[in-house]
Each structure stands twice: as C-alpha cells, then as structure tokens.
C-alpha cells in the first residue's frame, strides 16, 4: 500500500472515530467530502426534485449507521455512503412504481 493510500485510510479511520464519538466537527467534513458526488448521483437517478432532502437523509443514515457500529472497516466509508445513496434511489424508484400501480389499478376499477 502506498503512503498516500495509508494516509487516506488513516484519515477515514479518524473521521469515523470522531463520528462515533459524536464530535460535531467530525460531521461537517464527511458531508463536504461526499456531498458533490452523491448529490450528482441522486439527481441523475431521481431527478432534481428533493435532492437536498435526499442528500441530507443519506448523510443522517450514514452517521447513524457509523454510530451503531455498522461500518466495521472505516477505509470503506465512501463505498458505504454510496451504498446508502443507492438504497435511497432504490426506495424512491420503488415508491414511483407502487404509485403507478395504484393509479393504474384505480383507473381499471373506475
């Protein structure tokens, strides 16, 4: 492993530790670090509507999971965040599909 990779992993471990400890300063940095990429991912997959709310949900779910100890390997933080965002997109799409099914069923029974 290169020195740069070791430093990055150490930084992620420190970041995860500060979140687990409930340090407020530890919260802003990850939000800034992954917000641009995740915001783009959410916008691309769910549309522009409510992207900020979805982004905030991803952040809160990630922090809650870290505090519960669900992230066992701190160096995988960014992948974990992406997985949380992916689950949010999946839930959004499921909601749209269910809404369409309900609308279609109502139209058939009317």
N, CA, C and O atoms as a GROMACS GRO file, in nm:
protein
  440
    1UNK      N    1   0.084  -0.117   0.000
    1UNK     CA    2   0.000   0.000   0.000
    1UNK      C    3   0.089   0.124   0.000
    1UNK      O    4   0.187   0.130   0.074
    2UNK      N    5   0.055   0.221  -0.083
    2UNK     CA    6   0.137   0.342  -0.091
    2UNK      C    7   0.117   0.429   0.032
    2UNK      O    8   0.022   0.411   0.109
    3UNK      N    9   0.208   0.524   0.049
    3UNK     CA   10   0.197   0.617   0.163
    3UNK      C   11   0.070   0.701   0.153
    3UNK      O   12   0.006   0.730   0.254
    4UNK      N   13   0.035   0.740   0.030
    4UNK     CA   14  -0.086   0.821   0.009
    4UNK      C   15  -0.210   0.742   0.049
    4UNK      O   16  -0.300   0.797   0.113
    5UNK      N   17  -0.216   0.612   0.012
    5UNK     CA   18  -0.330   0.528   0.048
    5UNK      C   19  -0.336   0.508   0.200
    5UNK      O   20  -0.444   0.513   0.259
    6UNK      N   21  -0.221   0.487   0.261
    6UNK     CA   22  -0.216   0.470   0.405
    6UNK      C   23  -0.266   0.595   0.476
    6UNK      O   24  -0.341   0.586   0.573
    7UNK      N   25  -0.225   0.711   0.428
    7UNK     CA   26  -0.269   0.838   0.488
    7UNK      C   27  -0.420   0.855   0.471
    7UNK      O   28  -0.488   0.897   0.564
    8UNK      N   29  -0.471   0.823   0.352
    8UNK     CA   30  -0.615   0.837   0.326
    8UNK      C   31  -0.694   0.743   0.416
    8UNK      O   32  -0.796   0.783   0.472
    9UNK      N   33  -0.648   0.618   0.430
    9UNK     CA   34  -0.716   0.523   0.517
    9UNK      C   35  -0.712   0.569   0.662
    9UNK      O   36  -0.811   0.557   0.734
   10UNK      N   37  -0.598   0.621   0.705
   10UNK     CA   38  -0.586   0.672   0.842
   10UNK      C   39  -0.679   0.788   0.865
   10UNK      O   40  -0.739   0.800   0.972
   11UNK      N   41  -0.692   0.874   0.766
   11UNK     CA   42  -0.782   0.988   0.776
   11UNK      C   43  -0.927   0.940   0.788
   11UNK      O   44  -1.002   0.993   0.870
   12UNK      N   45  -0.966   0.842   0.708
   12UNK     CA   46  -1.102   0.789   0.716
   12UNK      C   47  -1.127   0.723   0.851
   12UNK      O   48  -1.236   0.737   0.908
   13UNK      N   49  -1.028   0.653   0.902
   13UNK     CA   50  -1.042   0.591   1.034
   13UNK      C   51  -1.062   0.697   1.142
   13UNK      O   52  -1.145   0.681   1.230
   14UNK      N   53  -0.985   0.805   1.134
   14UNK     CA   54  -1.000   0.916   1.229
   14UNK      C   55  -1.138   0.980   1.217
   14UNK      O   56  -1.201   1.014   1.317
   15UNK      N   57  -1.183   0.997   1.094
   15UNK     CA   58  -1.313   1.057   1.067
   15UNK      C   59  -1.425   0.971   1.125
   15UNK      O   60  -1.516   1.022   1.191
   16UNK      N   61  -1.419   0.842   1.099
   16UNK     CA   62  -1.520   0.750   1.152
   16UNK      C   63  -1.517   0.751   1.304
   16UNK      O   64  -1.623   0.750   1.368
   17UNK      N   65  -1.399   0.753   1.363
   17UNK     CA   66  -1.386   0.757   1.508
   17UNK      C   67  -1.449   0.884   1.567
   17UNK      O   68  -1.515   0.878   1.670
   18UNK      N   69  -1.428   0.997   1.501
   18UNK     CA   70  -1.486   1.123   1.552
   18UNK      C   71  -1.638   1.122   1.541
   18UNK      O   72  -1.706   1.177   1.627
   19UNK      N   73  -1.691   1.059   1.436
   19UNK     CA   74  -1.837   1.047   1.424
   19UNK      C   75  -1.890   0.956   1.533
   19UNK      O   76  -1.991   0.988   1.596
   20UNK      N   77  -1.824   0.845   1.556
   20UNK     CA   78  -1.866   0.753   1.662
   20UNK      C   79  -1.865   0.822   1.798
   20UNK      O   80  -1.950   0.795   1.883
   21UNK      N   81  -1.768   0.912   1.817
   21UNK     CA   82  -1.757   0.984   1.944
   21UNK      C   83  -1.856   1.099   1.955
   21UNK      O   84  -1.869   1.160   2.061
   22UNK      N   85  -1.927   1.129   1.845
   22UNK     CA   86  -2.028   1.235   1.848
   22UNK      C   87  -1.970   1.374   1.838
   22UNK      O   88  -2.036   1.472   1.875
   23UNK      N   89  -1.849   1.385   1.788
   23UNK     CA   90  -1.788   1.517   1.774
   23UNK      C   91  -1.852   1.591   1.656
   23UNK      O   92  -1.855   1.539   1.544
   24UNK      N   93  -1.903   1.708   1.682
   24UNK     CA   94  -1.970   1.787   1.579
   24UNK      C   95  -1.876   1.820   1.465
   24UNK      O   96  -1.917   1.819   1.349
   25UNK      N   97  -1.750   1.850   1.495
   25UNK     CA   98  -1.653   1.883   1.390
   25UNK      C   99  -1.634   1.766   1.294
   25UNK      O  100  -1.601   1.785   1.177
   26UNK      N  101  -1.656   1.646   1.344
   26UNK     CA  102  -1.642   1.528   1.260
   26UNK      C  103  -1.757   1.510   1.163
   26UNK      O  104  -1.750   1.424   1.076
   27UNK      N  105  -1.862   1.590   1.174
   27UNK     CA  106  -1.979   1.575   1.090
   27UNK      C  107  -1.970   1.657   0.961
   27UNK      O  108  -2.013   1.610   0.855
   28UNK      N  109  -1.915   1.775   0.968
   28UNK     CA  110  -1.912   1.863   0.852
   28UNK      C  111  -1.819   1.811   0.743
   28UNK      O  112  -1.850   1.820   0.624
   29UNK      N  113  -1.708   1.759   0.783
   29UNK     CA  114  -1.608   1.714   0.686
   29UNK      C  115  -1.659   1.603   0.594
   29UNK      O  116  -1.642   1.613   0.473
   30UNK      N  117  -1.722   1.497   0.649
   30UNK     CA  118  -1.770   1.394   0.556
   30UNK      C  119  -1.881   1.445   0.466
   30UNK      O  120  -1.892   1.405   0.351
   31UNK      N  121  -1.963   1.534   0.519
   31UNK     CA  122  -2.072   1.590   0.438
   31UNK      C  123  -2.012   1.664   0.319
   31UNK      O  124  -2.059   1.647   0.206
   32UNK      N  125  -1.911   1.746   0.343
   32UNK     CA  126  -1.846   1.820   0.235
   32UNK      C  127  -1.772   1.726   0.140
   32UNK      O  128  -1.769   1.749   0.020
   33UNK      N  129  -1.713   1.621   0.196
   33UNK     CA  130  -1.634   1.529   0.115
   33UNK      C  131  -1.715   1.453   0.013
   33UNK      O  132  -1.674   1.439  -0.102
   34UNK      N  133  -1.831   1.405   0.054
   34UNK     CA  134  -1.906   1.322  -0.040
   34UNK      C  135  -2.030   1.388  -0.097
   34UNK      O  136  -2.099   1.328  -0.179
   35UNK      N  137  -2.059   1.511  -0.057
   35UNK     CA  138  -2.185   1.572  -0.098
   35UNK      C  139  -2.194   1.597  -0.249
   35UNK      O  140  -2.299   1.574  -0.308
   36UNK      N  141  -2.087   1.642  -0.311
   36UNK     CA  142  -2.094   1.673  -0.454
   36UNK      C  143  -2.122   1.547  -0.537
   36UNK      O  144  -2.212   1.547  -0.621
   37UNK      N  145  -2.046   1.442  -0.516
   37UNK     CA  146  -2.064   1.319  -0.592
   37UNK      C  147  -2.198   1.253  -0.565
   37UNK      O  148  -2.264   1.207  -0.658
   38UNK      N  149  -2.238   1.248  -0.439
   38UNK     CA  150  -2.365   1.184  -0.404
   38UNK      C  151  -2.480   1.269  -0.454
   38UNK      O  152  -2.580   1.215  -0.501
   39UNK      N  153  -2.469   1.399  -0.444
   39UNK     CA  154  -2.574   1.489  -0.495
   39UNK      C  155  -2.595   1.466  -0.645
   39UNK      O  156  -2.709   1.458  -0.691
   40UNK      N  157  -2.486   1.455  -0.719
   40UNK     CA  158  -2.495   1.429  -0.863
   40UNK      C  159  -2.561   1.294  -0.888
   40UNK      O  160  -2.648   1.282  -0.975
   41UNK      N  161  -2.520   1.191  -0.814
   41UNK     CA  162  -2.577   1.057  -0.828
   41UNK      C  163  -2.728   1.059  -0.802
   41UNK      O  164  -2.805   1.000  -0.877
   42UNK      N  165  -2.769   1.127  -0.694
   42UNK     CA  166  -2.911   1.134  -0.661
   42UNK      C  167  -2.990   1.209  -0.768
   42UNK      O  168  -3.098   1.166  -0.808
   43UNK      N  169  -2.935   1.320  -0.813
   43UNK     CA  170  -3.004   1.400  -0.916
   43UNK      C  171  -3.019   1.320  -1.044
   43UNK      O  172  -3.124   1.322  -1.108
   44UNK      N  173  -2.916   1.250  -1.082
   44UNK     CA  174  -2.918   1.172  -1.206
   44UNK      C  175  -3.020   1.058  -1.198
   44UNK      O  176  -3.083   1.025  -1.298
   45UNK      N  177  -3.036   0.999  -1.080
   45UNK     CA  178  -3.122   0.881  -1.067
   45UNK      C  179  -3.262   0.908  -1.014
   45UNK      O  180  -3.349   0.822  -1.025
   46UNK      N  181  -3.285   1.026  -0.956
   46UNK     CA  182  -3.418   1.054  -0.901
   46UNK      C  183  -3.476   1.185  -0.953
   46UNK      O  184  -3.592   1.217  -0.924
   47UNK      N  185  -3.398   1.262  -1.028
   47UNK     CA  186  -3.444   1.393  -1.074
   47UNK      C  187  -3.404   1.501  -0.976
   47UNK      O  188  -3.357   1.472  -0.866
   48UNK      N  189  -3.423   1.624  -1.016
   48UNK     CA  190  -3.377   1.738  -0.936
   48UNK      C  191  -3.462   1.764  -0.813
   48UNK      O  192  -3.417   1.827  -0.717
   49UNK      N  193  -3.586   1.716  -0.815
   49UNK     CA  194  -3.676   1.744  -0.704
   49UNK      C  195  -3.630   1.675  -0.576
   49UNK      O  196  -3.599   1.556  -0.577
   50UNK      N  197  -3.624   1.749  -0.470
   50UNK     CA  198  -3.592   1.697  -0.336
   50UNK      C  199  -3.451   1.640  -0.321
   50UNK      O  200  -3.427   1.561  -0.230
   51UNK      N  201  -3.358   1.679  -0.407
   51UNK     CA  202  -3.221   1.626  -0.398
   51UNK      C  203  -3.157   1.664  -0.265
   51UNK      O  204  -3.089   1.581  -0.203
   52UNK      N  205  -3.177   1.785  -0.221
   52UNK     CA  206  -3.116   1.827  -0.094
   52UNK      C  207  -3.170   1.746   0.023
   52UNK      O  208  -3.094   1.709   0.113
   53UNK      N  209  -3.300   1.718   0.023
   53UNK     CA  210  -3.358   1.634   0.129
   53UNK      C  211  -3.301   1.493   0.124
   53UNK      O  212  -3.270   1.434   0.227
   54UNK      N  213  -3.288   1.439   0.004
   54UNK     CA  214  -3.234   1.304  -0.011
   54UNK      C  215  -3.087   1.302   0.034
   54UNK      O  216  -3.043   1.207   0.099
   55UNK      N  217  -3.014   1.406  -0.002
   55UNK     CA  218  -2.873   1.416   0.037
   55UNK      C  219  -2.861   1.418   0.190
   55UNK      O  220  -2.776   1.350   0.248
   56UNK      N  221  -2.947   1.496   0.252
   56UNK     CA  222  -2.947   1.505   0.398
   56UNK      C  223  -2.981   1.368   0.459
   56UNK      O  224  -2.920   1.328   0.558
   57UNK      N  225  -3.077   1.298   0.402
   57UNK     CA  226  -3.113   1.164   0.451
   57UNK      C  227  -2.995   1.068   0.440
   57UNK      O  228  -2.970   0.992   0.533
   58UNK      N  229  -2.924   1.071   0.328
   58UNK     CA  230  -2.807   0.984   0.311
   58UNK      C  231  -2.706   1.014   0.421
   58UNK      O  232  -2.650   0.923   0.481
   59UNK      N  233  -2.682   1.141   0.446
   59UNK     CA  234  -2.586   1.181   0.548
   59UNK      C  235  -2.630   1.132   0.686
   59UNK      O  236  -2.550   1.073   0.760
   60UNK      N  237  -2.756   1.156   0.720
   60UNK     CA  238  -2.804   1.114   0.852
   60UNK      C  239  -2.802   0.963   0.869
   60UNK      O  240  -2.761   0.913   0.973
   61UNK      N  241  -2.845   0.891   0.767
   61UNK     CA  242  -2.842   0.745   0.774
   61UNK      C  243  -2.699   0.692   0.789
   61UNK      O  244  -2.675   0.596   0.862
   62UNK      N  245  -2.606   0.756   0.720
   62UNK     CA  246  -2.466   0.715   0.729
   62UNK      C  247  -2.412   0.738   0.869
   62UNK      O  248  -2.348   0.650   0.927
   63UNK      N  249  -2.436   0.855   0.923
   63UNK     CA  250  -2.388   0.888   1.058
   63UNK      C  251  -2.450   0.795   1.162
   63UNK      O  252  -2.381   0.746   1.251
   64UNK      N  253  -2.580   0.770   1.149
   64UNK     CA  254  -2.646   0.679   1.243
   64UNK      C  255  -2.587   0.539   1.235
   64UNK      O  256  -2.564   0.475   1.338
   65UNK      N  257  -2.561   0.492   1.114
   65UNK     CA  258  -2.503   0.358   1.097
   65UNK      C  259  -2.363   0.352   1.157
   65UNK      O  260  -2.327   0.252   1.220
   66UNK      N  261  -2.284   0.456   1.138
   66UNK     CA  262  -2.149   0.460   1.195
   66UNK      C  263  -2.157   0.456   1.347
   66UNK      O  264  -2.082   0.383   1.412
   67UNK      N  265  -2.247   0.534   1.404
   67UNK     CA  266  -2.261   0.537   1.549
   67UNK      C  267  -2.309   0.405   1.607
   67UNK      O  268  -2.274   0.370   1.720
   68UNK      N  269  -2.387   0.331   1.530
   68UNK     CA  270  -2.432   0.198   1.574
   68UNK      C  271  -2.323   0.093   1.560
   68UNK      O  272  -2.334  -0.017   1.614
   69UNK      N  273  -2.217   0.128   1.488
   69UNK     CA  274  -2.110   0.033   1.466
   69UNK      C  275  -2.128  -0.053   1.342
   69UNK      O  276  -2.061  -0.155   1.326
   70UNK      N  277  -2.218  -0.012   1.253
   70UNK     CA  278  -2.244  -0.089   1.131
   70UNK      C  279  -2.130  -0.080   1.029
   70UNK      O  280  -2.119  -0.166   0.942
   71UNK      N  281  -2.048   0.021   1.039
   71UNK     CA  282  -1.932   0.034   0.949
   71UNK      C  283  -1.812  -0.024   1.022
   71UNK      O  284  -1.752   0.042   1.108
   72UNK      N  285  -1.776  -0.145   0.986
   72UNK     CA  286  -1.667  -0.214   1.056
   72UNK      C  287  -1.530  -0.180   1.000
   72UNK      O  288  -1.429  -0.192   1.069
   73UNK      N  289  -1.525  -0.136   0.873
   73UNK     CA  290  -1.398  -0.104   0.809
   73UNK      C  291  -1.400   0.043   0.765
   73UNK      O  292  -1.450   0.075   0.658
   74UNK      N  293  -1.346   0.132   0.847
   74UNK     CA  294  -1.352   0.275   0.819
   74UNK      C  295  -1.296   0.315   0.682
   74UNK      O  296  -1.340   0.414   0.624
   75UNK      N  297  -1.200   0.239   0.630
   75UNK     CA  298  -1.143   0.274   0.499
   75UNK      C  299  -1.243   0.254   0.386
   75UNK      O  300  -1.218   0.296   0.273
   76UNK      N  301  -1.356   0.192   0.415
   76UNK     CA  302  -1.460   0.170   0.314
   76UNK      C  303  -1.576   0.270   0.330
   76UNK      O  304  -1.686   0.246   0.280
   77UNK      N  305  -1.550   0.380   0.398
   77UNK     CA  306  -1.654   0.480   0.423
   77UNK      C  307  -1.722   0.528   0.295
   77UNK      O  308  -1.845   0.533   0.289
   78UNK      N  309  -1.645   0.562   0.193
   78UNK     CA  310  -1.705   0.617   0.072
   78UNK      C  311  -1.793   0.513   0.002
   78UNK      O  312  -1.898   0.549  -0.051
   79UNK      N  313  -1.753   0.388   0.001
   79UNK     CA  314  -1.837   0.283  -0.055
   79UNK      C  315  -1.964   0.264   0.025
   79UNK      O  316  -2.071   0.237  -0.030
   80UNK      N  317  -1.952   0.278   0.156
   80UNK     CA  318  -2.067   0.267   0.245
   80UNK      C  319  -2.166   0.379   0.216
   80UNK      O  320  -2.287   0.355   0.208
   81UNK      N  321  -2.116   0.501   0.201
   81UNK     CA  322  -2.201   0.615   0.169
   81UNK      C  323  -2.272   0.593   0.036
   81UNK      O  324  -2.391   0.621   0.022
   82UNK      N  325  -2.198   0.543  -0.062
   82UNK     CA  326  -2.258   0.516  -0.193
   82UNK      C  327  -2.368   0.410  -0.181
   82UNK      O  328  -2.472   0.422  -0.245
   83UNK      N  329  -2.346   0.309  -0.100
   83UNK     CA  330  -2.448   0.205  -0.080
   83UNK      C  331  -2.574   0.263  -0.016
   83UNK      O  332  -2.685   0.226  -0.054
   84UNK      N  333  -2.557   0.353   0.080
   84UNK     CA  334  -2.672   0.419   0.143
   84UNK      C  335  -2.748   0.501   0.038
   84UNK      O  336  -2.870   0.498   0.033
   85UNK      N  337  -2.674   0.574  -0.046
   85UNK     CA  338  -2.738   0.654  -0.151
   85UNK      C  339  -2.811   0.564  -0.250
   85UNK      O  340  -2.922   0.595  -0.293
   86UNK      N  341  -2.749   0.452  -0.284
   86UNK     CA  342  -2.812   0.358  -0.376
   86UNK      C  343  -2.943   0.306  -0.319
   86UNK      O  344  -3.042   0.293  -0.391
   87UNK      N  345  -2.944   0.276  -0.190
   87UNK     CA  346  -3.068   0.229  -0.126
   87UNK      C  347  -3.175   0.337  -0.128
   87UNK      O  348  -3.294   0.306  -0.144
   88UNK      N  349  -3.135   0.463  -0.114
   88UNK     CA  350  -3.231   0.573  -0.121
   88UNK      C  351  -3.291   0.583  -0.261
   88UNK      O  352  -3.412   0.604  -0.276
   89UNK      N  353  -3.208   0.568  -0.363
   89UNK     CA  354  -3.256   0.572  -0.501
   89UNK      C  355  -3.351   0.455  -0.526
   89UNK      O  356  -3.457   0.473  -0.587
   90UNK      N  357  -3.314   0.338  -0.479
   90UNK     CA  358  -3.399   0.220  -0.496
   90UNK      C  359  -3.535   0.240  -0.429
   90UNK      O  360  -3.638   0.207  -0.487
   91UNK      N  361  -3.536   0.295  -0.309
   91UNK     CA  362  -3.661   0.321  -0.238
   91UNK      C  363  -3.746   0.423  -0.315
   91UNK      O  364  -3.868   0.409  -0.323
   92UNK      N  365  -3.682   0.524  -0.370
   92UNK     CA  366  -3.753   0.625  -0.448
   92UNK      C  367  -3.820   0.561  -0.571
   92UNK      O  368  -3.937   0.586  -0.598
   93UNK      N  369  -3.745   0.479  -0.642
   93UNK     CA  370  -3.798   0.414  -0.762
   93UNK      C  371  -3.910   0.318  -0.725
   93UNK      O  372  -4.012   0.311  -0.794
   94UNK      N  373  -3.894   0.244  -0.617
   94UNK     CA  374  -4.000   0.154  -0.570
   94UNK      C  375  -4.128   0.232  -0.540
   94UNK      O  376  -4.238   0.188  -0.573
   95UNK      N  377  -4.111   0.347  -0.476
   95UNK     CA  378  -4.227   0.431  -0.446
   95UNK      C  379  -4.298   0.477  -0.572
   95UNK      O  380  -4.421   0.479  -0.577
   96UNK      N  381  -4.221   0.515  -0.674
   96UNK     CA  382  -4.282   0.556  -0.800
   96UNK      C  383  -4.357   0.442  -0.867
   96UNK      O  384  -4.467   0.460  -0.918
   97UNK      N  385  -4.296   0.325  -0.866
   97UNK     CA  386  -4.360   0.207  -0.927
   97UNK      C  387  -4.489   0.175  -0.854
   97UNK      O  388  -4.591   0.149  -0.918
   98UNK      N  389  -4.486   0.175  -0.722
   98UNK     CA  390  -4.607   0.145  -0.644
   98UNK      C  391  -4.716   0.249  -0.669
   98UNK      O  392  -4.834   0.215  -0.679
   99UNK      N  393  -4.678   0.376  -0.678
   99UNK     CA  394  -4.776   0.481  -0.705
   99UNK      C  395  -4.840   0.461  -0.843
   99UNK      O  396  -4.960   0.479  -0.859
  100UNK      N  397  -4.760   0.424  -0.940
  100UNK     CA  398  -4.814   0.399  -1.075
  100UNK      C  399  -4.908   0.279  -1.074
  100UNK      O  400  -5.012   0.282  -1.139
  101UNK      N  401  -4.871   0.175  -1.002
  101UNK     CA  402  -4.957   0.056  -0.994
  101UNK      C  403  -5.091   0.091  -0.931
  101UNK      O  404  -5.196   0.049  -0.979
  102UNK      N  405  -5.086   0.169  -0.823
  102UNK     CA  406  -5.210   0.208  -0.756
  102UNK      C  407  -5.296   0.293  -0.848
  102UNK      O  408  -5.418   0.273  -0.854
  103UNK      N  409  -5.236   0.386  -0.919
  103UNK     CA  410  -5.310   0.470  -1.012
  103UNK      C  411  -5.371   0.384  -1.123
  103UNK      O  412  -5.487   0.402  -1.159
  104UNK      N  413  -5.294   0.295  -1.176
  104UNK     CA  414  -5.342   0.206  -1.282
  104UNK      C  415  -5.456   0.119  -1.234
  104UNK      O  416  -5.555   0.100  -1.304
  105UNK      N  417  -5.443   0.064  -1.112
  105UNK     CA  418  -5.549  -0.020  -1.055
  105UNK      C  419  -5.676   0.060  -1.032
  105UNK      O  420  -5.786   0.009  -1.057
  106UNK      N  421  -5.664   0.183  -0.986
  106UNK     CA  422  -5.782   0.269  -0.965
  106UNK      C  423  -5.851   0.299  -1.096
  106UNK      O  424  -5.974   0.300  -1.104
  107UNK      N  425  -5.771   0.324  -1.200
  107UNK     CA  426  -5.829   0.352  -1.331
  107UNK      C  427  -5.902   0.231  -1.387
  107UNK      O  428  -6.005   0.245  -1.453
  108UNK      N  429  -5.849   0.111  -1.361
  108UNK     CA  430  -5.914  -0.010  -1.409
  108UNK      C  431  -6.046  -0.038  -1.338
  108UNK      O  432  -6.141  -0.087  -1.399
  109UNK      N  433  -6.050  -0.006  -1.209
  109UNK     CA  434  -6.170  -0.034  -1.132
  109UNK      C  435  -6.274   0.076  -1.140
  109UNK      O  436  -6.386   0.060  -1.091
  110UNK      N  437  -6.241   0.187  -1.201
  110UNK     CA  438  -6.335   0.300  -1.212
  110UNK      C  439  -6.431   0.283  -1.326
  110UNK      O  440  -6.517   0.369  -1.348
   0.00000   0.00000   0.00000
